[in-house]
Amino acid sequence: MLARFIKAGALIALSTGASMAAPLHSSDSANWYRDAAVSPDGSQIVFRYSGQLWLVPSKGGDAIPLTSESVFSSHPIWSPDGKSIAFSSNRYGAGDVFSMDVQSGELTRLTYHPSQDVPYAFSSDGQRIYFESMRIGRSDKNVNDGFFGEAFYLYSVGSQGGREKLELANGISSFASAHNKQGYLYTNRPSFVEQAYRKHHTSSAARDIWLYQGGKHLQLTQFKGEDRDAHWSSDDLAMYYLSERSGSFNVWRKGLDSSNSEPTQQTFFKDFPVRALSVSNKDVLYLAMTAIFG
């Protein structure tokens, strides 16, 4: 059992209004944590460790297992009110989307497709969950033909279950809904076979951040290398995202109130990249050097 979270790695605070990280807790060892997501109010963190999801106070303390060690669970996301966590779990196959009540632990299965379903975000009103799924493609409907007749689509499903809805037919690898319901940020997926952890490449397979608003798609980043995993700021006037423009993946911020807004670097890792990013109404949480920073 993971007894104490603060024994596992460094926990760092990066305020959304600052560009420096301030240490909260540290330790002598760090382990391979993944998929960390901070609650909307910034008080709790859910993360994946050894195939299980764990919940811990942001200030450090006991980590509580949310899922069983007998199944693999991943990609947790918080509902806007912080009362539910949606995630992917392979307990019935490749991976379906489930929703868990944080207080009671009650679990609800939301998707039933044999392909893996990976949740990206709740809608701003908490009524729907956006998720990615690789399913059979149709040449008359798809933006591209996909890989061996399949393609990654963006779907949504009701937060309590129900009929799924196709939202976007172009390949994506992240998705975030604005708090004011006025738009969506997503990372495009030019190649379906590109390795997500490949470093320092500049090619036609490199990803960019796009804004989907009013039925139109607007490219927001122009760097020839990787830009990915965008999240809205709490006021919807800026986005935080990961970029390799500094050499290694770091957290960057770009204003969205002007098309000419220049991005500003928020973290400054050189030898080890920032691998994941999550944003609350107060702080930015990120994963680097196998530890959780937030």
LINWOPE-V884948 format. One record per residue. N is the residue number from 1. PSI is psi in degrees with one decimal (* if undefined). NEAR is the number of other C-alpha atoms within 10 Angstrom. D_FIRST is the distance of its C-alpha to the first C-alpha in Angstrom with 2 decimals. Layout:
BEGIN
n->N psi->PSI near->NEAR d_first->D_FIRST
n->N psi->PSI near->NEAR d_first->D_FIRST
END
This chain:
BEGIN
n->1 psi->143.8 near->6 d_first->0.00
n->2 psi->97.4 near->12 d_first->3.78
n->3 psi->-49.9 near->11 d_first->5.67
n->4 psi->124.5 near->13 d_first->9.05
n->5 psi->-39.4 near->23 d_first->10.74
n->6 psi->-9.4 near->22 d_first->13.88
n->7 psi->-7.5 near->19 d_first->12.59
n->8 psi->-25.6 near->20 d_first->12.08
n->9 psi->-173.1 near->21 d_first->15.68
n->10 psi->136.2 near->23 d_first->18.93
n->11 psi->115.6 near->26 d_first->19.51
n->12 psi->141.4 near->22 d_first->23.22
n->13 psi->127.4 near->21 d_first->25.57
n->14 psi->103.3 near->21 d_first->28.37
n->15 psi->145.8 near->19 d_first->30.78
n->16 psi->-13.1 near->19 d_first->32.72
n->17 psi->6.8 near->10 d_first->35.84
n->18 psi->167.1 near->12 d_first->35.08
n->19 psi->9.1 near->16 d_first->34.86
n->20 psi->146.2 near->15 d_first->32.83
n->21 psi->134.8 near->17 d_first->29.14
n->22 psi->122.5 near->14 d_first->28.43
n->23 psi->136.9 near->13 d_first->25.30
n->24 psi->-50.6 near->15 d_first->23.14
n->25 psi->154.0 near->16 d_first->20.25
n->26 psi->166.5 near->16 d_first->19.69
n->27 psi->178.9 near->12 d_first->17.82
n->28 psi->-10.8 near->9 d_first->18.55
n->29 psi->157.7 near->12 d_first->16.15
n->30 psi->143.6 near->16 d_first->15.46
n->31 psi->176.8 near->14 d_first->13.58
n->32 psi->83.0 near->15 d_first->14.82
n->33 psi->149.6 near->19 d_first->14.29
n->34 psi->163.3 near->24 d_first->16.73
n->35 psi->38.3 near->20 d_first->18.55
n->36 psi->135.9 near->27 d_first->18.05
n->37 psi->129.0 near->29 d_first->20.31
n->38 psi->142.3 near->30 d_first->21.46
n->39 psi->157.4 near->26 d_first->22.74
n->40 psi->-35.7 near->21 d_first->26.57
n->41 psi->0.5 near->14 d_first->26.79
n->42 psi->7.1 near->20 d_first->24.44
n->43 psi->-21.7 near->14 d_first->22.21
n->44 psi->155.8 near->17 d_first->18.94
n->45 psi->131.6 near->23 d_first->17.27
n->46 psi->138.6 near->26 d_first->15.58
n->47 psi->163.1 near->24 d_first->14.34
n->48 psi->133.2 near->23 d_first->13.18
n->49 psi->122.1 near->20 d_first->10.51
n->50 psi->39.4 near->14 d_first->10.49
n->51 psi->-0.2 near->18 d_first->12.56
n->52 psi->155.7 near->18 d_first->10.64
n->53 psi->136.7 near->25 d_first->12.00
n->54 psi->149.8 near->21 d_first->10.42
n->55 psi->134.4 near->22 d_first->12.74
n->56 psi->146.8 near->20 d_first->13.40
n->57 psi->145.0 near->17 d_first->16.73
n->58 psi->-27.1 near->22 d_first->18.95
n->59 psi->-0.7 near->17 d_first->19.64
n->60 psi->160.4 near->18 d_first->16.07
n->61 psi->-158.8 near->14 d_first->13.70
n->62 psi->132.9 near->15 d_first->10.49
n->63 psi->125.8 near->20 d_first->8.99
n->64 psi->127.3 near->17 d_first->9.01
n->65 psi->132.7 near->18 d_first->8.39
n->66 psi->-27.0 near->18 d_first->12.03
n->67 psi->162.9 near->20 d_first->12.31
n->68 psi->149.4 near->12 d_first->11.46
n->69 psi->-8.2 near->13 d_first->10.03
n->70 psi->-11.1 near->10 d_first->13.49
n->71 psi->161.4 near->12 d_first->15.41
n->72 psi->123.8 near->19 d_first->15.78
n->73 psi->145.2 near->25 d_first->16.14
n->74 psi->175.5 near->25 d_first->17.72
n->75 psi->55.2 near->22 d_first->20.43
n->76 psi->144.2 near->29 d_first->19.64
n->77 psi->149.3 near->26 d_first->22.69
n->78 psi->145.5 near->25 d_first->23.59
n->79 psi->156.3 near->23 d_first->26.64
n->80 psi->-30.5 near->20 d_first->29.30
n->81 psi->-1.0 near->12 d_first->28.79
n->82 psi->11.3 near->18 d_first->25.01
n->83 psi->-17.0 near->14 d_first->24.56
n->84 psi->152.9 near->22 d_first->23.32
n->85 psi->124.8 near->23 d_first->21.19
n->86 psi->148.1 near->27 d_first->22.57
n->87 psi->170.5 near->24 d_first->20.81
n->88 psi->139.9 near->25 d_first->21.41
n->89 psi->143.0 near->25 d_first->19.73
n->90 psi->23.7 near->16 d_first->21.01
n->91 psi->-19.0 near->13 d_first->20.52
n->92 psi->14.6 near->12 d_first->24.34
n->93 psi->-141.3 near->12 d_first->25.48
n->94 psi->-32.3 near->14 d_first->25.57
n->95 psi->119.5 near->23 d_first->23.99
n->96 psi->163.1 near->25 d_first->25.21
n->97 psi->129.6 near->30 d_first->24.94
n->98 psi->156.0 near->23 d_first->23.11
n->99 psi->135.7 near->24 d_first->23.23
n->100 psi->132.4 near->20 d_first->20.78
n->101 psi->122.5 near->15 d_first->21.94
n->102 psi->-37.1 near->15 d_first->19.60
n->103 psi->-47.7 near->8 d_first->20.54
n->104 psi->-22.4 near->9 d_first->20.72
n->105 psi->4.4 near->13 d_first->18.36
n->106 psi->132.9 near->10 d_first->21.47
n->107 psi->135.7 near->15 d_first->21.55
n->108 psi->126.0 near->15 d_first->24.87
n->109 psi->131.9 near->18 d_first->25.79
n->110 psi->-28.7 near->21 d_first->28.41
n->111 psi->157.6 near->22 d_first->29.54
n->112 psi->14.9 near->13 d_first->30.55
n->113 psi->146.3 near->16 d_first->31.96
n->114 psi->-18.7 near->14 d_first->31.12
n->115 psi->161.0 near->16 d_first->30.67
n->116 psi->131.0 near->20 d_first->27.48
n->117 psi->126.8 near->28 d_first->27.64
n->118 psi->115.7 near->26 d_first->25.97
n->119 psi->140.9 near->26 d_first->26.24
n->120 psi->-40.8 near->25 d_first->27.71
n->121 psi->154.9 near->24 d_first->28.74
n->122 psi->154.6 near->25 d_first->29.92
n->123 psi->160.6 near->21 d_first->33.63
n->124 psi->-25.7 near->18 d_first->34.68
n->125 psi->0.2 near->13 d_first->35.41
n->126 psi->5.7 near->16 d_first->32.11
n->127 psi->-22.6 near->15 d_first->34.07
n->128 psi->157.9 near->21 d_first->33.20
n->129 psi->125.3 near->25 d_first->30.44
n->130 psi->132.6 near->26 d_first->31.59
n->131 psi->156.0 near->29 d_first->30.02
n->132 psi->143.1 near->26 d_first->30.97
n->133 psi->138.6 near->21 d_first->31.84
n->134 psi->109.3 near->20 d_first->33.73
n->135 psi->173.4 near->17 d_first->36.51
n->136 psi->131.2 near->15 d_first->40.01
n->137 psi->161.3 near->20 d_first->42.40
n->138 psi->123.5 near->15 d_first->45.97
n->139 psi->-24.7 near->10 d_first->48.51
n->140 psi->-5.8 near->8 d_first->50.42
n->141 psi->-27.9 near->10 d_first->47.44
n->142 psi->152.3 near->17 d_first->45.14
n->143 psi->-36.6 near->14 d_first->45.51
n->144 psi->172.7 near->17 d_first->45.06
n->145 psi->-8.4 near->16 d_first->44.88
n->146 psi->-169.1 near->21 d_first->41.26
n->147 psi->115.3 near->14 d_first->39.99
n->148 psi->42.5 near->8 d_first->41.48
n->149 psi->2.3 near->12 d_first->42.50
n->150 psi->160.7 near->17 d_first->39.16
n->151 psi->153.7 near->24 d_first->38.12
n->152 psi->117.8 near->24 d_first->35.31
n->153 psi->161.6 near->24 d_first->36.42
n->154 psi->121.0 near->25 d_first->35.26
n->155 psi->170.3 near->21 d_first->35.08
n->156 psi->155.6 near->26 d_first->34.26
n->157 psi->151.1 near->21 d_first->33.32
n->158 psi->144.5 near->18 d_first->33.47
n->159 psi->-14.4 near->22 d_first->30.36
n->160 psi->6.1 near->13 d_first->30.92
n->161 psi->-177.5 near->18 d_first->31.96
n->162 psi->-165.2 near->12 d_first->35.46
n->163 psi->137.4 near->9 d_first->37.56
n->164 psi->153.3 near->16 d_first->36.43
n->165 psi->130.1 near->13 d_first->38.73
n->166 psi->123.9 near->13 d_first->39.43
n->167 psi->-46.8 near->13 d_first->39.40
n->168 psi->137.6 near->16 d_first->40.07
n->169 psi->9.1 near->17 d_first->41.31
n->170 psi->149.5 near->18 d_first->40.85
n->171 psi->131.7 near->24 d_first->37.81
n->172 psi->164.5 near->23 d_first->35.24
n->173 psi->4.8 near->22 d_first->31.78
n->174 psi->159.5 near->23 d_first->30.99
n->175 psi->137.4 near->26 d_first->32.49
n->176 psi->136.9 near->21 d_first->32.66
n->177 psi->135.6 near->22 d_first->34.87
n->178 psi->148.2 near->19 d_first->36.91
n->179 psi->-31.8 near->17 d_first->36.46
n->180 psi->9.4 near->11 d_first->40.21
n->181 psi->17.0 near->12 d_first->40.25
n->182 psi->-0.4 near->12 d_first->42.75
n->183 psi->178.8 near->17 d_first->41.09
n->184 psi->141.9 near->20 d_first->38.20
n->185 psi->136.3 near->24 d_first->36.83
n->186 psi->157.2 near->25 d_first->35.77
n->187 psi->126.7 near->23 d_first->35.28
n->188 psi->164.7 near->22 d_first->37.66
n->189 psi->85.3 near->20 d_first->36.86
n->190 psi->-30.0 near->18 d_first->40.02
n->191 psi->133.8 near->15 d_first->38.59
n->192 psi->-6.0 near->17 d_first->36.37
n->193 psi->3.6 near->9 d_first->35.58
n->194 psi->137.0 near->11 d_first->34.89
n->195 psi->122.9 near->9 d_first->31.63
n->196 psi->-27.7 near->12 d_first->29.69
n->197 psi->10.2 near->8 d_first->28.42
n->198 psi->138.6 near->8 d_first->31.91
n->199 psi->148.7 near->14 d_first->33.09
n->200 psi->30.8 near->14 d_first->36.50
n->201 psi->142.2 near->12 d_first->38.45
n->202 psi->109.9 near->13 d_first->41.49
n->203 psi->178.3 near->11 d_first->42.70
n->204 psi->-11.8 near->10 d_first->43.59
n->205 psi->-6.5 near->18 d_first->39.96
n->206 psi->143.3 near->20 d_first->38.78
n->207 psi->158.9 near->26 d_first->37.47
n->208 psi->165.6 near->24 d_first->38.85
n->209 psi->135.8 near->28 d_first->38.20
n->210 psi->152.7 near->20 d_first->40.50
n->211 psi->126.5 near->20 d_first->41.48
n->212 psi->116.3 near->17 d_first->42.32
n->213 psi->128.9 near->13 d_first->44.62
n->214 psi->32.2 near->9 d_first->47.50
n->215 psi->6.4 near->6 d_first->47.30
n->216 psi->150.1 near->8 d_first->47.71
n->217 psi->126.4 near->13 d_first->45.49
n->218 psi->123.5 near->11 d_first->45.80
n->219 psi->127.4 near->14 d_first->44.36
n->220 psi->-24.9 near->18 d_first->42.93
n->221 psi->145.6 near->18 d_first->42.01
n->222 psi->1.0 near->11 d_first->44.42
n->223 psi->138.3 near->15 d_first->42.61
n->224 psi->-18.3 near->16 d_first->43.20
n->225 psi->-150.0 near->19 d_first->39.63
n->226 psi->128.2 near->26 d_first->36.37
n->227 psi->130.9 near->24 d_first->35.92
n->228 psi->171.0 near->26 d_first->33.08
n->229 psi->60.3 near->25 d_first->30.52
n->230 psi->144.3 near->30 d_first->32.77
n->231 psi->144.3 near->26 d_first->31.86
n->232 psi->145.2 near->26 d_first->34.38
n->233 psi->166.5 near->23 d_first->34.79
n->234 psi->-26.4 near->18 d_first->34.74
n->235 psi->2.6 near->11 d_first->38.57
n->236 psi->14.5 near->18 d_first->38.86
n->237 psi->-4.1 near->13 d_first->41.24
n->238 psi->168.3 near->18 d_first->39.07
n->239 psi->148.9 near->22 d_first->36.25
n->240 psi->138.7 near->25 d_first->33.38
n->241 psi->172.1 near->25 d_first->32.64
n->242 psi->138.1 near->27 d_first->31.69
n->243 psi->149.6 near->27 d_first->34.58
n->244 psi->13.5 near->22 d_first->35.45
n->245 psi->-19.3 near->16 d_first->38.82
n->246 psi->0.0 near->14 d_first->37.89
n->247 psi->-54.4 near->15 d_first->36.91
n->248 psi->161.6 near->20 d_first->33.13
n->249 psi->126.7 near->27 d_first->31.30
n->250 psi->167.7 near->26 d_first->31.35
n->251 psi->131.5 near->28 d_first->31.36
n->252 psi->156.8 near->22 d_first->34.92
n->253 psi->136.1 near->23 d_first->36.70
n->254 psi->128.5 near->23 d_first->39.89
n->255 psi->145.5 near->18 d_first->42.14
n->256 psi->2.6 near->18 d_first->43.20
n->257 psi->-6.6 near->10 d_first->46.28
n->258 psi->137.3 near->10 d_first->48.36
n->259 psi->-17.2 near->9 d_first->48.54
n->260 psi->6.4 near->10 d_first->49.40
n->261 psi->127.9 near->13 d_first->46.36
n->262 psi->137.6 near->12 d_first->44.99
n->263 psi->148.3 near->16 d_first->41.22
n->264 psi->138.3 near->13 d_first->39.78
n->265 psi->135.2 near->19 d_first->36.92
n->266 psi->-31.0 near->22 d_first->34.00
n->267 psi->161.2 near->18 d_first->31.70
n->268 psi->44.6 near->19 d_first->33.04
n->269 psi->142.6 near->16 d_first->30.70
n->270 psi->-44.7 near->12 d_first->32.79
n->271 psi->-27.7 near->10 d_first->30.80
n->272 psi->129.7 near->13 d_first->27.62
n->273 psi->156.3 near->22 d_first->27.94
n->274 psi->124.9 near->25 d_first->26.34
n->275 psi->-25.5 near->20 d_first->24.67
n->276 psi->158.1 near->22 d_first->23.97
n->277 psi->140.7 near->26 d_first->25.42
n->278 psi->144.1 near->24 d_first->24.98
n->279 psi->129.7 near->26 d_first->27.42
n->280 psi->-169.6 near->24 d_first->27.38
n->281 psi->-6.6 near->16 d_first->30.54
n->282 psi->-41.7 near->18 d_first->30.13
n->283 psi->167.8 near->22 d_first->28.08
n->284 psi->129.6 near->27 d_first->27.20
n->285 psi->136.2 near->26 d_first->23.66
n->286 psi->160.3 near->28 d_first->23.40
n->287 psi->127.6 near->22 d_first->21.34
n->288 psi->150.8 near->20 d_first->22.79
n->289 psi->35.8 near->18 d_first->22.02
n->290 psi->4.9 near->19 d_first->18.53
n->291 psi->166.5 near->22 d_first->17.65
n->292 psi->129.6 near->29 d_first->18.09
n->293 psi->144.9 near->26 d_first->21.39
n->294 psi->* near->29 d_first->22.74
END
